[in-house]
């Protein structure tokens, strides 16, 4: 039976990201550091949206764009270049698109953001959310009303969570997992919210609260349990050079959803997500670093390591016959805005 629902429904705050790489070390007050690495593009919720769309998932995004250069640029990239449905999104007059400058040093980064609270909340943007196969959600301490509505109409919720600046890690947040199909925190978040001392212990607690629990471990890979199928999987990370880790967790989440919608076994889902995230960190800016099927196909065709060929042999049957055109990575500077000639 045909299913005309979007594959992925998303809402959240969008940023214009400017990422500087190759710094070596963070600057100290009064110091100027020159670097040759820079990229720019949409960030924030765009990381998930672009990653999902590049894996062939029909993606609907509800966000707010400012009526400035940054908002117009991000809208053009997401709609025209990445084929993301923005019919639920709004442009806010007089509101500046948030801008984040990321200073990437090694495997970490420091962020400075200019912005204001958006004039439209997630619940306002979503209203009665459209039916969708999945929703990728960043849960926060204050539950969003649209989330319960989406779960009630059959949308499978895949959730992650962010750093708690209060460092209280209230377990009340975990109450929202009753609405979720899957939860994908990193190990620091998972251990803090579950009051455990290892990723595996945290996974054990989370697996009692949600059907599919995944804990990402950065350079140590990821572990997961699927209570619906009875599967457990643990996979290592790839040995890759990190240029910019911004958005790698979002690429992991979106690719895990893509594999899940394909009905793959848990270990394949986890390996695929680890691979996609690993490929993304070699490029600037989270959203436009997502590899898509093209990047995965190119990696697989060039792979010589016999152990990895065995571990990822499932890709031979999973990669589409047509993996699509090369993805477009972040430009060093945004394209110049061409003013409209009123006499044209």
Order of alpha helices (4+ residues) and beta strands (2+ residues): beta-beta-beta-alpha-beta-beta-alpha-beta-beta-beta-alpha-beta-alpha-beta-beta-alpha-alpha-beta-beta-beta-alpha-alpha-alpha-alpha-alpha
